[in-house]
Structure formats: C-alpha cells, structure tokens
Amino acid sequence: IEDIQDQTDYVKRQRATVIAHLKDDKSANLQLVLVAATPNIVDGHVDQSKIFPTPTDPSAPNGFTLALCLQYPTSRGHIHVKSSNPEEHPEVDPGYLTHDSDLDVLAAG
C-alpha cells in the first residue's frame, strides 16, 4: 500500500488512514455482518433491490446470511457521467478487491 504512486493529496490522506488502521492491533479492520434473511442469488446480483426479498410464503424455509466486510479498503472504484442526458445511468464500478492488500486482509481474517 505504501508504494502506490500517482496519488492526489486526498487519496494520500485516505491511504495514510488505511495504513494506520492496518498497523493498529486495536483497530477492527474487518466487520462481520449478519442478515436474518435468505438471499436471492439468482436475481439479486442483477438488481440489488431483489437481494433480500420480502418473504411471501410463511412455510418456506428461513435462513440467514453472513458477510465479512473490510472496514478500511484500499481498492477504489469510480462513478463517471457518460453523457449530458439525465436519463442515462452513470458508469459505476465499485472496484471491489482490485488491490491485493484487500485480499490479504480478508485472507488473514
């Protein structure tokens, strides 16, 4: 992380904060999230509003979801306006896990 070049002052400050948290033994770099719902993995990856649908059948099996989340990710994504047309959606790339350090932190647990 410390060897990343061509950073703006803002990104340098963000990275310094990430590095400080990663080096601090008392900092919680990971968060475990529990959701009391069964995810819809078929439709949810296309339309996030369908990831955790409202249960419609009370006799259907219930489940839960665990997610391990980075608190201080190094990876950065972007949002770009593609045109002046307000009806056109912007290009959104969250950039999840695009930096090796994020994978290292998740793997280390």
N, CA and C atoms as a LAMMPS dump frame, in Angstrom:
ITEM: TIMESTEP
0
ITEM: NUMBER OF ATOMS
327
ITEM: BOX BOUNDS ff ff ff
-5.0000000000000000e+02 5.0000000000000000e+02
-5.0000000000000000e+02 5.0000000000000000e+02
-5.0000000000000000e+02 5.0000000000000000e+02
ITEM: ATOMS id mol type element x y z
1 1 1 N 0.832 -1.187 0
2 1 2 C 0 0 0
3 1 3 C 0.875 1.249 0
4 2 1 N 1.967 1.189 0.742
5 2 2 C 2.817 2.367 0.887
6 2 3 C 3.568 2.708 -0.395
7 3 1 N 3.637 1.793 -1.347
8 3 2 C 4.376 2.019 -2.584
9 3 3 C 3.516 2.553 -3.727
10 4 1 N 2.243 2.823 -3.498
11 4 2 C 1.349 3.297 -4.559
12 4 3 C 1.777 4.691 -4.99
13 5 1 N 1.902 4.876 -6.298
14 5 2 C 2.338 6.152 -6.861
15 5 3 C 1.156 6.916 -7.451
16 6 1 N 1.418 8.139 -7.876
17 6 2 C 0.451 8.981 -8.591
18 6 3 C -0.858 9.135 -7.838
19 7 1 N -0.761 9.612 -6.615
20 7 2 C -1.955 9.818 -5.801
21 7 3 C -2.203 11.312 -5.604
22 8 1 N -3.474 11.688 -5.553
23 8 2 C -3.818 13.057 -5.184
24 8 3 C -3.591 13.214 -3.685
25 9 1 N -3.577 14.447 -3.201
26 9 2 C -3.411 14.677 -1.765
27 9 3 C -4.524 14.004 -0.967
28 10 1 N -5.749 14.054 -1.504
29 10 2 C -6.88 13.415 -0.823
30 10 3 C -6.671 11.909 -0.701
31 11 1 N -6.268 11.269 -1.792
32 11 2 C -6.04 9.816 -1.769
33 11 3 C -4.878 9.48 -0.853
34 12 1 N -3.857 10.311 -0.823
35 12 2 C -2.726 10.077 0.092
36 12 3 C -3.194 10.081 1.54
37 13 1 N -4.083 11.021 1.893
38 13 2 C -4.611 11.066 3.264
39 13 3 C -5.466 9.837 3.557
40 14 1 N -6.28 9.412 2.577
41 14 2 C -7.08 8.193 2.758
42 14 3 C -6.172 6.992 2.993
43 15 1 N -5.161 6.852 2.163
44 15 2 C -4.244 5.703 2.289
45 15 3 C -3.501 5.742 3.617
46 16 1 N -3.116 6.924 4.069
47 16 2 C -2.434 7.037 5.36
48 16 3 C -3.351 6.549 6.482
49 17 1 N -4.633 6.864 6.398
50 17 2 C -5.605 6.4 7.4
51 17 3 C -5.74 4.881 7.349
52 18 1 N -5.83 4.324 6.148
53 18 2 C -5.929 2.868 5.984
54 18 3 C -4.701 2.191 6.578
55 19 1 N -3.519 2.695 6.255
56 19 2 C -2.269 2.11 6.752
57 19 3 C -2.219 2.169 8.276
58 20 1 N -2.623 3.302 8.851
59 20 2 C -2.616 3.437 10.314
60 20 3 C -3.539 2.399 10.955
61 21 1 N -4.703 2.191 10.385
62 21 2 C -5.627 1.194 10.943
63 21 3 C -5.089 -0.221 10.781
64 22 1 N -4.469 -0.517 9.651
65 22 2 C -3.931 -1.859 9.441
66 22 3 C -2.782 -2.17 10.398
67 23 1 N -2.039 -1.158 10.777
68 23 2 C -0.9 -1.355 11.683
69 23 3 C -1.316 -1.366 13.152
70 24 1 N -2.527 -0.907 13.447
71 24 2 C -3.014 -0.81 14.821
72 24 3 C -3.673 -2.126 15.242
73 25 1 N -3.097 -2.78 16.253
74 25 2 C -3.638 -4.053 16.735
75 25 3 C -5.026 -3.908 17.355
76 26 1 N -5.422 -2.701 17.728
77 26 2 C -6.72 -2.487 18.359
78 26 3 C -7.792 -2.041 17.359
79 27 1 N -7.412 -1.855 16.109
80 27 2 C -8.372 -1.407 15.101
81 27 3 C -9.105 -2.612 14.511
82 28 1 N -10.412 -2.478 14.374
83 28 2 C -11.212 -3.547 13.774
84 28 3 C -11.199 -3.367 12.255
85 29 1 N -10.351 -4.114 11.586
86 29 2 C -10.217 -3.974 10.14
87 29 3 C -11.276 -4.756 9.378
88 30 1 N -11.92 -5.674 10.056
89 30 2 C -12.984 -6.465 9.437
90 30 3 C -14.25 -6.356 10.28
91 31 1 N -15.387 -6.448 9.619
92 31 2 C -16.666 -6.448 10.324
93 31 3 C -17.472 -7.634 9.835
94 32 1 N -18.028 -8.38 10.76
95 32 2 C -18.9 -9.499 10.429
96 32 3 C -20.339 -9.001 10.498
97 33 1 N -21.065 -9.142 9.397
98 33 2 C -22.441 -8.66 9.305
99 33 3 C -23.364 -9.864 9.194
100 34 1 N -24.391 -9.899 10.029
101 34 2 C -25.398 -10.961 10
102 34 3 C -26.717 -10.364 9.528
103 35 1 N -27.284 -10.955 8.487
104 35 2 C -28.58 -10.523 7.964
105 35 3 C -29.539 -11.693 8.14
106 36 1 N -30.631 -11.454 8.841
107 36 2 C -31.612 -12.51 9.097
108 36 3 C -32.537 -12.659 7.901
109 37 1 N -31.97 -13.117 6.794
110 37 2 C -32.75 -13.302 5.566
111 37 3 C -31.967 -14.217 4.628
112 38 1 N -32.699 -14.896 3.779
113 38 2 C -32.086 -15.746 2.764
114 38 3 C -31.931 -14.935 1.484
115 39 1 N -30.725 -14.845 0.941
116 39 2 C -30.542 -14.02 -0.252
117 39 3 C -31.097 -14.686 -1.516
118 40 1 N -31.511 -13.856 -2.427
119 40 2 C -31.938 -14.304 -3.749
120 40 3 C -30.727 -14.151 -4.661
121 41 1 N -29.911 -15.209 -4.763
122 41 2 C -28.683 -15.107 -5.543
123 41 3 C -28.93 -15.188 -7.046
124 42 1 N -30.112 -15.624 -7.44
125 42 2 C -30.415 -15.712 -8.872
126 42 3 C -30.674 -14.321 -9.451
127 43 1 N -31.532 -13.534 -8.792
128 43 2 C -31.897 -12.213 -9.315
129 43 3 C -31.155 -11.074 -8.628
130 44 1 N -30.643 -11.307 -7.433
131 44 2 C -30.043 -10.244 -6.642
132 44 3 C -28.779 -9.649 -7.205
133 45 1 N -28.002 -10.431 -7.958
134 45 2 C -26.76 -9.87 -8.495
135 45 3 C -27.024 -8.909 -9.656
136 46 1 N -28.201 -9.019 -10.283
137 46 2 C -28.559 -8.12 -11.383
138 46 3 C -29.279 -6.886 -10.854
139 47 1 N -30.177 -7.08 -9.896
140 47 2 C -30.97 -5.996 -9.329
141 47 3 C -30.862 -6.077 -7.81
142 48 1 N -30.081 -5.168 -7.213
143 48 2 C -29.813 -5.24 -5.782
144 48 3 C -31.061 -5.099 -4.928
145 49 1 N -32.133 -4.548 -5.473
146 49 2 C -33.372 -4.44 -4.691
147 49 3 C -33.998 -5.809 -4.469
148 50 1 N -33.505 -6.825 -5.184
149 50 2 C -34.057 -8.177 -5.059
150 50 3 C -33.154 -9.121 -4.263
151 51 1 N -32.072 -8.595 -3.698
152 51 2 C -31.148 -9.463 -2.952
153 51 3 C -31.848 -10.115 -1.764
154 52 1 N -32.566 -9.327 -0.986
155 52 2 C -33.287 -9.855 0.173
156 52 3 C -34.769 -9.54 0.015
157 53 1 N -35.484 -10.357 -0.745
158 53 2 C -36.898 -10.089 -0.987
159 53 3 C -37.743 -10.314 0.272
160 54 1 N -38.87 -9.66 0.315
161 54 2 C -39.816 -9.848 1.414
162 54 3 C -40.386 -11.26 1.333
163 55 1 N -40.33 -12.012 2.43
164 55 2 C -40.888 -13.373 2.398
165 55 3 C -42.378 -13.347 2.042
166 56 1 N -42.77 -14.235 1.162
167 56 2 C -44.185 -14.3 0.754
168 56 3 C -44.861 -15.579 1.231
169 57 1 N -44.056 -16.594 1.539
170 57 2 C -44.612 -17.877 1.972
171 57 3 C -44.113 -18.188 3.382
172 58 1 N -44.978 -18.073 4.4
173 58 2 C -44.531 -18.312 5.777
174 58 3 C -44.053 -19.74 6.022
175 59 1 N -44.424 -20.687 5.167
176 59 2 C -43.984 -22.063 5.369
177 59 3 C -42.645 -22.346 4.664
178 60 1 N -42.142 -21.383 3.903
179 60 2 C -40.858 -21.571 3.209
180 60 3 C -39.722 -21.559 4.233
181 61 1 N -38.64 -22.267 3.944
182 61 2 C -37.515 -22.283 4.888
183 61 3 C -36.9 -20.893 5.053
184 62 1 N -36.494 -20.605 6.265
185 62 2 C -35.852 -19.329 6.57
186 62 3 C -34.347 -19.544 6.639
187 63 1 N -33.612 -18.503 6.478
188 63 2 C -32.159 -18.609 6.55
189 63 3 C -31.549 -17.312 7.036
190 64 1 N -30.243 -17.274 7.016
191 64 2 C -29.522 -16.06 7.364
192 64 3 C -28.273 -15.978 6.501
193 65 1 N -27.709 -14.791 6.452
194 65 2 C -26.545 -14.528 5.618
195 65 3 C -25.466 -13.887 6.474
196 66 1 N -24.245 -14.356 6.342
197 66 2 C -23.087 -13.751 6.996
198 66 3 C -22.203 -13.126 5.922
199 67 1 N -21.724 -11.931 6.194
200 67 2 C -20.818 -11.263 5.26
201 67 3 C -19.635 -10.718 6.043
202 68 1 N -18.45 -10.903 5.509
203 68 2 C -17.239 -10.351 6.091
204 68 3 C -16.873 -9.115 5.286
205 69 1 N -16.825 -7.955 5.935
206 69 2 C -16.64 -6.68 5.237
207 69 3 C -15.358 -5.991 5.686
208 70 1 N -14.647 -5.433 4.737
209 70 2 C -13.466 -4.623 5.042
210 70 3 C -13.905 -3.264 5.565
211 71 1 N -13.324 -2.819 6.66
212 71 2 C -13.643 -1.507 7.202
213 71 3 C -12.815 -0.405 6.551
214 72 1 N -11.61 -0.74 6.105
215 72 2 C -10.706 0.255 5.532
216 72 3 C -10.117 -0.285 4.236
217 73 1 N -10.934 -0.409 3.183
218 73 2 C -10.412 -0.976 1.934
219 73 3 C -9.436 -0.027 1.234
220 74 1 N -8.496 -0.62 0.531
221 74 2 C -7.544 0.142 -0.274
222 74 3 C -8.065 0.297 -1.7
223 75 1 N -8.806 -0.683 -2.174
224 75 2 C -9.357 -0.631 -3.528
225 75 3 C -10.266 0.578 -3.679
226 76 1 N -10.223 1.17 -4.862
227 76 2 C -11.067 2.32 -5.157
228 76 3 C -11.778 2.105 -6.486
229 77 1 N -13.022 2.466 -6.535
230 77 2 C -13.799 2.393 -7.758
231 77 3 C -14.016 3.784 -8.312
232 78 1 N -15.01 3.885 -9.187
233 78 2 C -15.316 5.203 -9.758
234 78 3 C -16.761 5.264 -10.239
235 79 1 N -17.235 6.484 -10.347
236 79 2 C -18.541 6.775 -10.95
237 79 3 C -18.285 7.864 -11.986
238 80 1 N -18.702 7.599 -13.219
239 80 2 C -18.493 8.566 -14.296
240 80 3 C -19.809 8.845 -15.013
241 81 1 N -20.052 10.118 -15.284
242 81 2 C -21.196 10.514 -16.101
243 81 3 C -20.834 10.198 -17.548
244 82 1 N -21.725 9.487 -18.237
245 82 2 C -21.433 9.065 -19.61
246 82 3 C -21.931 10.057 -20.657
247 83 1 N -22.906 10.878 -20.301
248 83 2 C -23.429 11.839 -21.27
249 83 3 C -24.14 12.961 -20.53
250 84 1 N -24.586 13.947 -21.272
251 84 2 C -25.336 15.049 -20.668
252 84 3 C -26.811 14.711 -20.518
253 85 1 N -27.215 13.532 -20.973
254 85 2 C -28.596 13.088 -20.875
255 85 3 C -28.872 12.648 -19.432
256 86 1 N -29.748 13.354 -18.707
257 86 2 C -30.012 12.987 -17.306
258 86 3 C -30.728 11.643 -17.155
259 87 1 N -31.275 11.11 -18.244
260 87 2 C -31.956 9.819 -18.2
261 87 3 C -30.973 8.647 -18.288
262 88 1 N -29.772 8.913 -18.733
263 88 2 C -28.778 7.844 -18.892
264 88 3 C -28.052 7.606 -17.574
265 89 1 N -27.998 6.356 -17.179
266 89 2 C -27.331 5.999 -15.93
267 89 3 C -25.82 6.215 -16.042
268 90 1 N -25.19 6.6 -14.949
269 90 2 C -23.732 6.762 -14.985
270 90 3 C -23.043 5.398 -15.017
271 91 1 N -21.797 5.42 -15.377
272 91 2 C -20.964 4.207 -15.296
273 91 3 C -20.517 4.076 -13.843
274 92 1 N -20.828 2.943 -13.232
275 92 2 C -20.478 2.714 -11.829
276 92 3 C -19.613 1.467 -11.743
277 93 1 N -18.414 1.623 -11.226
278 93 2 C -17.506 0.494 -10.995
279 93 3 C -17.028 0.599 -9.554
280 94 1 N -17.555 -0.244 -8.643
281 94 2 C -17.151 -0.141 -7.244
282 94 3 C -15.693 -0.529 -7
283 95 1 N -15.089 -1.244 -7.922
284 95 2 C -13.674 -1.596 -7.773
285 95 3 C -13.399 -2.529 -6.608
286 96 1 N -14.373 -3.342 -6.239
287 96 2 C -14.174 -4.254 -5.11
288 96 3 C -12.971 -5.166 -5.351
289 97 1 N -12.131 -5.288 -4.342
290 97 2 C -10.998 -6.222 -4.314
291 97 3 C -10.055 -6.054 -5.509
292 98 1 N -9.884 -4.825 -5.967
293 98 2 C -8.952 -4.589 -7.071
294 98 3 C -7.535 -4.313 -6.588
295 99 1 N -7.344 -4.187 -5.289
296 99 2 C -5.998 -4.026 -4.739
297 99 3 C -5.661 -5.263 -3.907
298 100 1 N -4.476 -5.796 -4.127
299 100 2 C -4.066 -7.043 -3.445
300 100 3 C -4.132 -6.951 -1.922
301 101 1 N -3.915 -5.766 -1.358
302 101 2 C -3.917 -5.645 0.105
303 101 3 C -5.285 -5.98 0.691
304 102 1 N -6.36 -5.685 -0.03
305 102 2 C -7.695 -6.031 0.461
306 102 3 C -7.87 -7.55 0.542
307 103 1 N -7.384 -8.238 -0.459
308 103 2 C -7.446 -9.7 -0.434
309 103 3 C -6.594 -10.262 0.702
310 104 1 N -5.443 -9.648 0.936
311 104 2 C -4.564 -10.103 2.025
312 104 3 C -5.234 -9.951 3.385
313 105 1 N -5.91 -8.811 3.606
314 105 2 C -6.584 -8.578 4.896
315 105 3 C -7.726 -9.577 5.081
316 106 1 N -8.515 -9.812 4.023
317 106 2 C -9.599 -10.793 4.121
318 106 3 C -9.062 -12.2 4.366
319 107 1 N -7.993 -12.561 3.688
320 107 2 C -7.421 -13.901 3.849
321 107 3 C -6.838 -14.094 5.245
322 108 1 N -6.263 -13.035 5.796
323 108 2 C -5.664 -13.125 7.134
324 108 3 C -6.736 -13.209 8.221
325 109 1 N -7.932 -12.662 7.914
326 109 2 C -9.051 -12.724 8.851
327 109 3 C -8.76 -11.959 10.087
